[in-house]
Amino acid sequence: MAKQDVINILTWFKKNEPLYYPWIYFEATRGWRRDELRFMRINAVDLAGNILYVRKTKTKEQRAARLSQEDCLVLNEHIILLKDKGLYHPTGFLFPSSKRNLIGKNKILEKLKKARTALGITKNITNHSFRHYVVTKITNETANIEVVKAITGHKDMRTIQDHYIHANPEMVDQALEITKVDTGLIQKRVPKRG
């Protein structure tokens, strides 16, 4: 997925589906899993401490994710919107259904398809596409799998390596530039055998 597609989708959600903009924001910037966001509660948000407690859906373990100032602004606006729409409850879901219950499993995917159509994006983008985007971008920029694990909540380095990291020829060329040394040699013509 191209960064411009991510920006366009975020912009579309902010304008057309503001209640679910933070969901897409965290998928696109953190690579968090759909069900981590789906089951997230309002009391998992600690804006004063810049922390969001994310519960893994597979292991039920909870991790404290550090929030940037921008993350806190997004969550603060979201909580205000929940209160304005009568969907706020201190122990309720951060992304509730219209009746303050758990949102349907594919509700955001349906909205994502709507955004793709409206934006003329033909590539099939799902919630999980954002996870691939985040892992690939961060790995390519930092080359540090530990950073990827900390941001996305991955436990196993092999999962990242086997399923998310993609090398293209340009990336290989860039990496080779890092270790390039000047040999002092110049290209000469190879003599013809005669």
Secondary structure, 3 states (H helix, E strand, C coil): CCHHHHHHHHHHHHHHCHHHHHHHHHHHHHCCCHHHHHCCEHHHEECCCCEEEEECCCCCCEEEEECCHHHHHHHHHHHHHHHHCCCCCCCCECCECCCCCECCCCHHHHHHHHHHHHHCCCCCCCHHHHHHHHHHHHHHHHCCHHHHHHHHCCCCHHHHHHHCCCCCHHHHHHHHHHHCCCCCCCCCCCCCCC
